[in-house]
């Protein structure tokens, strides 16, 4: 009988930024497909178990020692960590055009979006090398490829996360650890609610895509399952953009 290459059953999965939006949706999807999932976020009270396969843990990903201790507990319990999904992220755009960007917002965004992903990846790699296998998935953005206005820290952090993933893929590939990036386009979440609810802005964003619509958190489930499963066992150092065709689009509107 042929094995299911896309199976993620019994995989031990850590997902940062799992309190809401994309991270929360992926955490629930993985757990319903048989993965044992630890969702990490600051918004949780302490440790909350929602199902036998899904536990939410309060942890500040910018504090490496806290994340290290959590990984120690998970590894001791399961003897392995199969998957890390770096999904924690914030966006602090300027409110006006031609406004000098806040230094504090720069440092805060870089710390959460880029430095914390470095910390978390380092922590998990220390466990993955013991079994010489693992898949790390960074949730980047189309901002890793394209310049967007009034948010230099977000654009820089996502571009940096993209290249951080490629660097780790190079360093740890021979230890059986794969590192890939999934870059969402505009996804309807709490973070983008203000833009989505503005009919003019929503339509303008849609016009840049080939599919003519915004994305939803559920659109990220398939690519993440693929990269976490054996179906992608020979794929590392790559970028998959889940953006409705935005980054590949030429003219926003076909006027020929």
N, C-alpha and C positions, 0 to 999 in steps of 0.2 A: 504493500500500500504506500502510495506516494505521500511524503510528509508535507504538511502545510508550511510553505516557506514564509508565509506572512503571519505565522502564529507568534504571539507575544505572551502566551500562557506561561505562568510561573516565573516570568522575568521580574527581577527586583529593580524598581524604577524610582528615581528621585526626580521630582519636578519642582523647580523654584517658581515663585510667582503664581502659585496654585490657588490663591485666594479668590480670584475672579478672572473674568475674561478668557483669553486663550489658554492660559495655564490651567484654570479650573476645568475647562471643557476637555482638555487633553487628559487630565488626571482621571476624570470620571470615565472617559472612553477607554483608557488603558485598563482600568480596574474591572470594567464590565467584560473585557476580553481576557480576563484571567491573570493579568499582571498584578503583582503586589506593589502598590503605589504608596509612596510617601510624598505628600504634597506640602511644600514649604512656603510659608509666608509670615509676615509680621502681624497680619490682621487676626490670626488665630489666638485663642486664649492661652492654650498650652499645647496639649495633644488631644485631638478629637478623632475618634474612630467613627466613620460614617457607615462603612460596610466592612465585612471581613477582609477585603482586599484594598481598602483605601483608608489611610490615616493622614490626618492633617497635623502638622507640627509647626509651632511657632519658633521661628529662627530668623535672625538678622543675617542675611547673606553677606553683608559687608564686614562681618566679624568672623574672620577665618577660623579662629579657635572654636567658636560656637558650632560652626559647620563641621569642623573636624571631629568634634565630640559626637555630633549626631551621626556622622558617617561611621564612626567606631561602633556605635550601638547597633546600627543597621547591619554592618558587616559581621559583627559578632553573632547576631541573631540568624542571619541567612548564609553566612560564609561566602557571600558574593554580592556585588552590585553590578547589574547588567547594563543599565541605561541611566544617563543623566540628561535631563532637558533643561537647559538654561533659558528660562522664560521670564525671570524677574526683570522688570524694566519700568522706567518712568519717563515722562515727557514734560518739559517745562519751557514751552515756547514764549517768546516775547509777545506782549500784547499789542504792540504797535510796530509799524514799519519804521526803519531808520532809527531804531532804538538800540543803544549800546547794550550788549547782552550782559546779564548779571554774572559776575564772577562766582558768586555762591551757587547759582543754578548750574553753572558749568561744572563745578567740582562735584556737586551732589549727583548730577546725571551721570557723569563719567564713573563715579564710585559705584553706583547701583548697576548701571548697564554694562560696564566693561570690567572694572576692577573686581567686582564681586563674582563675575563669571570666571575670571582668572582664578580667584580663590577656590570657588566651588569645583572647577575642573581639576585643579591641582589636588584637592582633597580626594576626589573620587578616583583619579588616576592611581593614587597610592594604593587603593584597594583593587582596582581592576588589573593591575600588573601581576597581582598574586595569582590570578587565574588566567592571565594572558588573553583576556577578551573583554570587550565592552564597546558600547556605542554612546557617543556624546553628541547631542543635537543642540545647536545654538539657535535660538529664535532671533534672527537679525531683522531686516526690514528692507524694503525697496530703497530706503534712505542710505543703505550701504552702497548703493550704485548711483543714486541721483541726488543732486543738490536740491534741498527744499528750504524755503525761506523761514527766517525768524526762529530757528531752532538749531543753532550750530552744535550744541552739545549732544543733541540726540543724533544728528547726522554723523558726527565724529565718532560717537560711541558705537553706533551700529556698524560703521565702516571698520572701526578697530576690532569689533567682535568678529566680523567676517574674517579678517586676516589673522586674528588670534586662533580661530578654529583651524585655519590652514596650517599655521605654525605648529599647533599641537598634533595635527594629523601627520605632519612630517616627522615630528619627534617620536611619536609613539606607535606608528603603524606596524613596525616590526615586533611590537609586543602584543599585537592582535587588537589594538584599540583604534576604533574608527571615529573620526570627528567630521561632522557635516553641518551645514547651515541651512535653515529654512527661513526664507525671507517673505513675510506677509506684505501684501499691499495694504490698502485701507480696509480695515476689518471693523465691523460694528461691535464696539465694546463700550464699557463705561468711559474709557479714556477718550474715545472718539465721538461720544454722544452729542456733544455740542455741535460739532461739524456735521454729523449725520442728520441732526434735527433741523439744520439750516438748509432749506430746499435748494437754494441757489448753489451753495457750496457742495452739497451732496451731488447735485447734477453735474457740476464741474468736475468733481472727482471721478464720477462714473464715465465721463466723456474720454478720460485718458485710458480706459481699459478696452480690450477687444471684446469682452463679454458684456459690457454695458451695465455692470452692476458692482456694488460693494461686495466684499467678502464677509463671511461669518466665521466665528471661531471653529465651527464644525468643519470648515474647509481645510483646517490644518491637521485634522485627525489622520487622514490617509497618508500624507507625506511622512508624518512622524512615526506611524506604525511601520511604514515601509523601511525607514532608516533604522528603526529599532530592531527589526526582524532579520532573519537570515536571508530574506529576499534581496537585501542590499549588502551582502557579505563581502563583495569586491568593490564597494563604493566608499571612498573617503576623500576628504578635502574638497568637497563639492558644495555648490550652492543651488538650492531649489527655490525658485520664487513662486509664491502662491499669491498672485497679484492680478488675476484676470487678464494677463497679457500686457500690463502697464509697461514694464521695463523693455519689452520687445516692440512696443508700439511706435509707429512713426508719426504720421499725422493723427492728432487726437480725434478728428472727425473726418470721415471720407467725403470730400467735396468734389470728387471727380464725376 
